Structure formats: C-alpha cells, structure tokens
Amino acid sequence: MAETDIVFDAVIGVEVKGETWACVEIPDSAELFGTGKSVRVDATIDDVKLENVGAMVTGRGGHMVSLNAKVRKALGKDIGDSVTVKVARR
C-alpha cells in the first residue's frame, strides 16, 4: 500500500441535504488528503475496482465516493449494506 492508502469498513449510504446517497464516506479524509476539496482516487469496494473516480466533499469536512447502480449491482449490495473499502489518492 502507498502512504495515502486507507482501508476501512463502511455502510453504503451518506446523508446529504436530507437525502441518503449511495456513497461510502472516507473517515478522516480531509486530514488524509490534506484538503477539503474534491480529489481523484482509486478505490476498491469489496472486490470491485473504481479507478480515477472523484471523492466528493460531504459538506461536513470529509469526502465520499459514489456507488452508482452498476457498481452496486456488481457488489450485490445497496444502501444500508456493509462493504470493505480501500482508497488511494491519485
């Protein structure tokens, strides 16, 4: 793993503006990435690889990676399900 790699377990679903989005939140991400702005990352969610995706700001000082319907189908999971996440800044 590179210095900026982080591995963690998360539940799919991040509350944004009163709605639950199909995303996973990256813990301590502003400190990890050194910014409160969006960054590009490579992520592995369980065994599904997402290359060069945007980690969006949560509005609470962190970042989240969106899991679209195609990714959730490949995972066999949806909002409320647990996943293991590996993230590395590009």
Phi and psi in radians as a Rosetta constraint file:
Dihedral C 1 N 2 CA 2 C 2 CIRCULARHARMONIC -1.381 0.35
Dihedral N 2 CA 2 C 2 N 3 CIRCULARHARMONIC 2.963 0.35
Dihedral C 2 N 3 CA 3 C 3 CIRCULARHARMONIC -1.024 0.35
Dihedral N 3 CA 3 C 3 N 4 CIRCULARHARMONIC -0.579 0.35
Dihedral C 3 N 4 CA 4 C 4 CIRCULARHARMONIC -1.618 0.35
Dihedral N 4 CA 4 C 4 N 5 CIRCULARHARMONIC 0.083 0.35
Dihedral C 4 N 5 CA 5 C 5 CIRCULARHARMONIC -1.254 0.35
Dihedral N 5 CA 5 C 5 N 6 CIRCULARHARMONIC 2.458 0.35
Dihedral C 5 N 6 CA 6 C 6 CIRCULARHARMONIC -2.413 0.35
Dihedral N 6 CA 6 C 6 N 7 CIRCULARHARMONIC 2.419 0.35
Dihedral C 6 N 7 CA 7 C 7 CIRCULARHARMONIC -2.132 0.35
Dihedral N 7 CA 7 C 7 N 8 CIRCULARHARMONIC 2.318 0.35
Dihedral C 7 N 8 CA 8 C 8 CIRCULARHARMONIC -2.748 0.35
Dihedral N 8 CA 8 C 8 N 9 CIRCULARHARMONIC 2.830 0.35
Dihedral C 8 N 9 CA 9 C 9 CIRCULARHARMONIC -1.704 0.35
Dihedral N 9 CA 9 C 9 N 10 CIRCULARHARMONIC 2.500 0.35
Dihedral C 9 N 10 CA 10 C 10 CIRCULARHARMONIC -2.561 0.35
Dihedral N 10 CA 10 C 10 N 11 CIRCULARHARMONIC 2.808 0.35
Dihedral C 10 N 11 CA 11 C 11 CIRCULARHARMONIC -1.799 0.35
Dihedral N 11 CA 11 C 11 N 12 CIRCULARHARMONIC 2.331 0.35
Dihedral C 11 N 12 CA 12 C 12 CIRCULARHARMONIC -1.180 0.35
Dihedral N 12 CA 12 C 12 N 13 CIRCULARHARMONIC 2.194 0.35
Dihedral C 12 N 13 CA 13 C 13 CIRCULARHARMONIC 2.292 0.35
Dihedral N 13 CA 13 C 13 N 14 CIRCULARHARMONIC 2.025 0.35
Dihedral C 13 N 14 CA 14 C 14 CIRCULARHARMONIC -2.222 0.35
Dihedral N 14 CA 14 C 14 N 15 CIRCULARHARMONIC 2.253 0.35
Dihedral C 14 N 15 CA 15 C 15 CIRCULARHARMONIC -1.389 0.35
Dihedral N 15 CA 15 C 15 N 16 CIRCULARHARMONIC 2.170 0.35
Dihedral C 15 N 16 CA 16 C 16 CIRCULARHARMONIC -2.338 0.35
Dihedral N 16 CA 16 C 16 N 17 CIRCULARHARMONIC 2.078 0.35
Dihedral C 16 N 17 CA 17 C 17 CIRCULARHARMONIC 0.904 0.35
Dihedral N 17 CA 17 C 17 N 18 CIRCULARHARMONIC 0.738 0.35
Dihedral C 17 N 18 CA 18 C 18 CIRCULARHARMONIC 1.429 0.35
Dihedral N 18 CA 18 C 18 N 19 CIRCULARHARMONIC 0.034 0.35
Dihedral C 18 N 19 CA 19 C 19 CIRCULARHARMONIC -2.094 0.35
Dihedral N 19 CA 19 C 19 N 20 CIRCULARHARMONIC 2.666 0.35
Dihedral C 19 N 20 CA 20 C 20 CIRCULARHARMONIC -1.695 0.35
Dihedral N 20 CA 20 C 20 N 21 CIRCULARHARMONIC 2.056 0.35
Dihedral C 20 N 21 CA 21 C 21 CIRCULARHARMONIC -1.674 0.35
Dihedral N 21 CA 21 C 21 N 22 CIRCULARHARMONIC 2.603 0.35
Dihedral C 21 N 22 CA 22 C 22 CIRCULARHARMONIC -1.393 0.35
Dihedral N 22 CA 22 C 22 N 23 CIRCULARHARMONIC 1.351 0.35
Dihedral C 22 N 23 CA 23 C 23 CIRCULARHARMONIC -2.398 0.35
Dihedral N 23 CA 23 C 23 N 24 CIRCULARHARMONIC 2.873 0.35
Dihedral C 23 N 24 CA 24 C 24 CIRCULARHARMONIC -2.050 0.35
Dihedral N 24 CA 24 C 24 N 25 CIRCULARHARMONIC 2.373 0.35
Dihedral C 24 N 25 CA 25 C 25 CIRCULARHARMONIC -1.582 0.35
Dihedral N 25 CA 25 C 25 N 26 CIRCULARHARMONIC 2.386 0.35
Dihedral C 25 N 26 CA 26 C 26 CIRCULARHARMONIC -1.617 0.35
Dihedral N 26 CA 26 C 26 N 27 CIRCULARHARMONIC 2.045 0.35
Dihedral C 26 N 27 CA 27 C 27 CIRCULARHARMONIC -1.187 0.35
Dihedral N 27 CA 27 C 27 N 28 CIRCULARHARMONIC 2.462 0.35
Dihedral C 27 N 28 CA 28 C 28 CIRCULARHARMONIC 0.945 0.35
Dihedral N 28 CA 28 C 28 N 29 CIRCULARHARMONIC 0.560 0.35
Dihedral C 28 N 29 CA 29 C 29 CIRCULARHARMONIC -1.228 0.35
Dihedral N 29 CA 29 C 29 N 30 CIRCULARHARMONIC -0.630 0.35
Dihedral C 29 N 30 CA 30 C 30 CIRCULARHARMONIC -1.071 0.35
Dihedral N 30 CA 30 C 30 N 31 CIRCULARHARMONIC -0.708 0.35
Dihedral C 30 N 31 CA 31 C 31 CIRCULARHARMONIC -1.213 0.35
Dihedral N 31 CA 31 C 31 N 32 CIRCULARHARMONIC -0.754 0.35
Dihedral C 31 N 32 CA 32 C 32 CIRCULARHARMONIC -1.053 0.35
Dihedral N 32 CA 32 C 32 N 33 CIRCULARHARMONIC -0.828 0.35
Dihedral C 32 N 33 CA 33 C 33 CIRCULARHARMONIC -1.537 0.35
Dihedral N 33 CA 33 C 33 N 34 CIRCULARHARMONIC -0.254 0.35
Dihedral C 33 N 34 CA 34 C 34 CIRCULARHARMONIC 1.296 0.35
Dihedral N 34 CA 34 C 34 N 35 CIRCULARHARMONIC 0.382 0.35
Dihedral C 34 N 35 CA 35 C 35 CIRCULARHARMONIC -2.748 0.35
Dihedral N 35 CA 35 C 35 N 36 CIRCULARHARMONIC 2.697 0.35
Dihedral C 35 N 36 CA 36 C 36 CIRCULARHARMONIC -1.775 0.35
Dihedral N 36 CA 36 C 36 N 37 CIRCULARHARMONIC 0.184 0.35
Dihedral C 36 N 37 CA 37 C 37 CIRCULARHARMONIC -1.752 0.35
Dihedral N 37 CA 37 C 37 N 38 CIRCULARHARMONIC 2.870 0.35
Dihedral C 37 N 38 CA 38 C 38 CIRCULARHARMONIC -1.033 0.35
Dihedral N 38 CA 38 C 38 N 39 CIRCULARHARMONIC 2.544 0.35
Dihedral C 38 N 39 CA 39 C 39 CIRCULARHARMONIC -2.361 0.35
Dihedral N 39 CA 39 C 39 N 40 CIRCULARHARMONIC 2.803 0.35
Dihedral C 39 N 40 CA 40 C 40 CIRCULARHARMONIC -1.653 0.35
Dihedral N 40 CA 40 C 40 N 41 CIRCULARHARMONIC 2.383 0.35
Dihedral C 40 N 41 CA 41 C 41 CIRCULARHARMONIC -2.419 0.35
Dihedral N 41 CA 41 C 41 N 42 CIRCULARHARMONIC 2.813 0.35
Dihedral C 41 N 42 CA 42 C 42 CIRCULARHARMONIC -1.830 0.35
Dihedral N 42 CA 42 C 42 N 43 CIRCULARHARMONIC 2.327 0.35
Dihedral C 42 N 43 CA 43 C 43 CIRCULARHARMONIC -2.322 0.35
Dihedral N 43 CA 43 C 43 N 44 CIRCULARHARMONIC 2.584 0.35
Dihedral C 43 N 44 CA 44 C 44 CIRCULARHARMONIC -2.160 0.35
Dihedral N 44 CA 44 C 44 N 45 CIRCULARHARMONIC 2.103 0.35
Dihedral C 44 N 45 CA 45 C 45 CIRCULARHARMONIC -1.868 0.35
Dihedral N 45 CA 45 C 45 N 46 CIRCULARHARMONIC 2.009 0.35
Dihedral C 45 N 46 CA 46 C 46 CIRCULARHARMONIC 0.863 0.35
Dihedral N 46 CA 46 C 46 N 47 CIRCULARHARMONIC -1.955 0.35
Dihedral C 46 N 47 CA 47 C 47 CIRCULARHARMONIC -1.917 0.35
Dihedral N 47 CA 47 C 47 N 48 CIRCULARHARMONIC 0.176 0.35
Dihedral C 47 N 48 CA 48 C 48 CIRCULARHARMONIC -1.694 0.35
Dihedral N 48 CA 48 C 48 N 49 CIRCULARHARMONIC 2.110 0.35
Dihedral C 48 N 49 CA 49 C 49 CIRCULARHARMONIC -1.595 0.35
Dihedral N 49 CA 49 C 49 N 50 CIRCULARHARMONIC 2.362 0.35
Dihedral C 49 N 50 CA 50 C 50 CIRCULARHARMONIC -2.150 0.35
Dihedral N 50 CA 50 C 50 N 51 CIRCULARHARMONIC 1.973 0.35
Dihedral C 50 N 51 CA 51 C 51 CIRCULARHARMONIC -1.796 0.35
Dihedral N 51 CA 51 C 51 N 52 CIRCULARHARMONIC 2.390 0.35
Dihedral C 51 N 52 CA 52 C 52 CIRCULARHARMONIC 0.932 0.35
Dihedral N 52 CA 52 C 52 N 53 CIRCULARHARMONIC 0.896 0.35
Dihedral C 52 N 53 CA 53 C 53 CIRCULARHARMONIC -1.776 0.35
Dihedral N 53 CA 53 C 53 N 54 CIRCULARHARMONIC 2.780 0.35
Dihedral C 53 N 54 CA 54 C 54 CIRCULARHARMONIC -1.470 0.35
Dihedral N 54 CA 54 C 54 N 55 CIRCULARHARMONIC 2.282 0.35
Dihedral C 54 N 55 CA 55 C 55 CIRCULARHARMONIC -1.674 0.35
Dihedral N 55 CA 55 C 55 N 56 CIRCULARHARMONIC 1.874 0.35
Dihedral C 55 N 56 CA 56 C 56 CIRCULARHARMONIC -1.441 0.35
Dihedral N 56 CA 56 C 56 N 57 CIRCULARHARMONIC 2.688 0.35
Dihedral C 56 N 57 CA 57 C 57 CIRCULARHARMONIC -1.301 0.35
Dihedral N 57 CA 57 C 57 N 58 CIRCULARHARMONIC 2.537 0.35
Dihedral C 57 N 58 CA 58 C 58 CIRCULARHARMONIC -1.522 0.35
Dihedral N 58 CA 58 C 58 N 59 CIRCULARHARMONIC -0.307 0.35
Dihedral C 58 N 59 CA 59 C 59 CIRCULARHARMONIC 1.593 0.35
Dihedral N 59 CA 59 C 59 N 60 CIRCULARHARMONIC -0.052 0.35
Dihedral C 59 N 60 CA 60 C 60 CIRCULARHARMONIC -2.119 0.35
Dihedral N 60 CA 60 C 60 N 61 CIRCULARHARMONIC 0.345 0.35
Dihedral C 60 N 61 CA 61 C 61 CIRCULARHARMONIC 1.580 0.35
Dihedral N 61 CA 61 C 61 N 62 CIRCULARHARMONIC 0.142 0.35
Dihedral C 61 N 62 CA 62 C 62 CIRCULARHARMONIC -2.159 0.35
Dihedral N 62 CA 62 C 62 N 63 CIRCULARHARMONIC -2.946 0.35
Dihedral C 62 N 63 CA 63 C 63 CIRCULARHARMONIC -2.278 0.35
Dihedral N 63 CA 63 C 63 N 64 CIRCULARHARMONIC 2.746 0.35
Dihedral C 63 N 64 CA 64 C 64 CIRCULARHARMONIC -2.497 0.35
Dihedral N 64 CA 64 C 64 N 65 CIRCULARHARMONIC 2.644 0.35
Dihedral C 64 N 65 CA 65 C 65 CIRCULARHARMONIC -1.953 0.35
Dihedral N 65 CA 65 C 65 N 66 CIRCULARHARMONIC 2.222 0.35
Dihedral C 65 N 66 CA 66 C 66 CIRCULARHARMONIC -1.373 0.35
Dihedral N 66 CA 66 C 66 N 67 CIRCULARHARMONIC 2.459 0.35
Dihedral C 66 N 67 CA 67 C 67 CIRCULARHARMONIC -2.053 0.35
Dihedral N 67 CA 67 C 67 N 68 CIRCULARHARMONIC 1.766 0.35
Dihedral C 67 N 68 CA 68 C 68 CIRCULARHARMONIC -1.241 0.35
Dihedral N 68 CA 68 C 68 N 69 CIRCULARHARMONIC 3.040 0.35
Dihedral C 68 N 69 CA 69 C 69 CIRCULARHARMONIC -1.015 0.35
Dihedral N 69 CA 69 C 69 N 70 CIRCULARHARMONIC -0.674 0.35
Dihedral C 69 N 70 CA 70 C 70 CIRCULARHARMONIC -1.096 0.35
Dihedral N 70 CA 70 C 70 N 71 CIRCULARHARMONIC -0.746 0.35
Dihedral C 70 N 71 CA 71 C 71 CIRCULARHARMONIC -1.171 0.35
Dihedral N 71 CA 71 C 71 N 72 CIRCULARHARMONIC -0.786 0.35
Dihedral C 71 N 72 CA 72 C 72 CIRCULARHARMONIC -1.089 0.35
Dihedral N 72 CA 72 C 72 N 73 CIRCULARHARMONIC -0.636 0.35
Dihedral C 72 N 73 CA 73 C 73 CIRCULARHARMONIC -1.147 0.35
Dihedral N 73 CA 73 C 73 N 74 CIRCULARHARMONIC -0.763 0.35
Dihedral C 73 N 74 CA 74 C 74 CIRCULARHARMONIC -1.082 0.35
Dihedral N 74 CA 74 C 74 N 75 CIRCULARHARMONIC -0.592 0.35
Dihedral C 74 N 75 CA 75 C 75 CIRCULARHARMONIC -1.346 0.35
Dihedral N 75 CA 75 C 75 N 76 CIRCULARHARMONIC -0.461 0.35
Dihedral C 75 N 76 CA 76 C 76 CIRCULARHARMONIC 1.261 0.35
Dihedral N 76 CA 76 C 76 N 77 CIRCULARHARMONIC 0.513 0.35
Dihedral C 76 N 77 CA 77 C 77 CIRCULARHARMONIC -2.399 0.35
Dihedral N 77 CA 77 C 77 N 78 CIRCULARHARMONIC 2.858 0.35
Dihedral C 77 N 78 CA 78 C 78 CIRCULARHARMONIC -2.547 0.35
Dihedral N 78 CA 78 C 78 N 79 CIRCULARHARMONIC -3.006 0.35
Dihedral C 78 N 79 CA 79 C 79 CIRCULARHARMONIC -0.944 0.35
Dihedral N 79 CA 79 C 79 N 80 CIRCULARHARMONIC 2.303 0.35
Dihedral C 79 N 80 CA 80 C 80 CIRCULARHARMONIC 1.715 0.35
Dihedral N 80 CA 80 C 80 N 81 CIRCULARHARMONIC -0.243 0.35
Dihedral C 80 N 81 CA 81 C 81 CIRCULARHARMONIC -1.538 0.35
Dihedral N 81 CA 81 C 81 N 82 CIRCULARHARMONIC 2.621 0.35
Dihedral C 81 N 82 CA 82 C 82 CIRCULARHARMONIC -1.552 0.35
Dihedral N 82 CA 82 C 82 N 83 CIRCULARHARMONIC 2.526 0.35
Dihedral C 82 N 83 CA 83 C 83 CIRCULARHARMONIC -2.443 0.35
Dihedral N 83 CA 83 C 83 N 84 CIRCULARHARMONIC 2.782 0.35
Dihedral C 83 N 84 CA 84 C 84 CIRCULARHARMONIC -1.789 0.35
Dihedral N 84 CA 84 C 84 N 85 CIRCULARHARMONIC 2.298 0.35
Dihedral C 84 N 85 CA 85 C 85 CIRCULARHARMONIC -2.133 0.35
Dihedral N 85 CA 85 C 85 N 86 CIRCULARHARMONIC 2.385 0.35
Dihedral C 85 N 86 CA 86 C 86 CIRCULARHARMONIC -2.142 0.35
Dihedral N 86 CA 86 C 86 N 87 CIRCULARHARMONIC 2.245 0.35
Dihedral C 86 N 87 CA 87 C 87 CIRCULARHARMONIC -2.281 0.35
Dihedral N 87 CA 87 C 87 N 88 CIRCULARHARMONIC 2.403 0.35
Dihedral C 87 N 88 CA 88 C 88 CIRCULARHARMONIC -2.377 0.35
Dihedral N 88 CA 88 C 88 N 89 CIRCULARHARMONIC 2.307 0.35
Dihedral C 88 N 89 CA 89 C 89 CIRCULARHARMONIC -1.208 0.35
Dihedral N 89 CA 89 C 89 N 90 CIRCULARHARMONIC 2.466 0.35
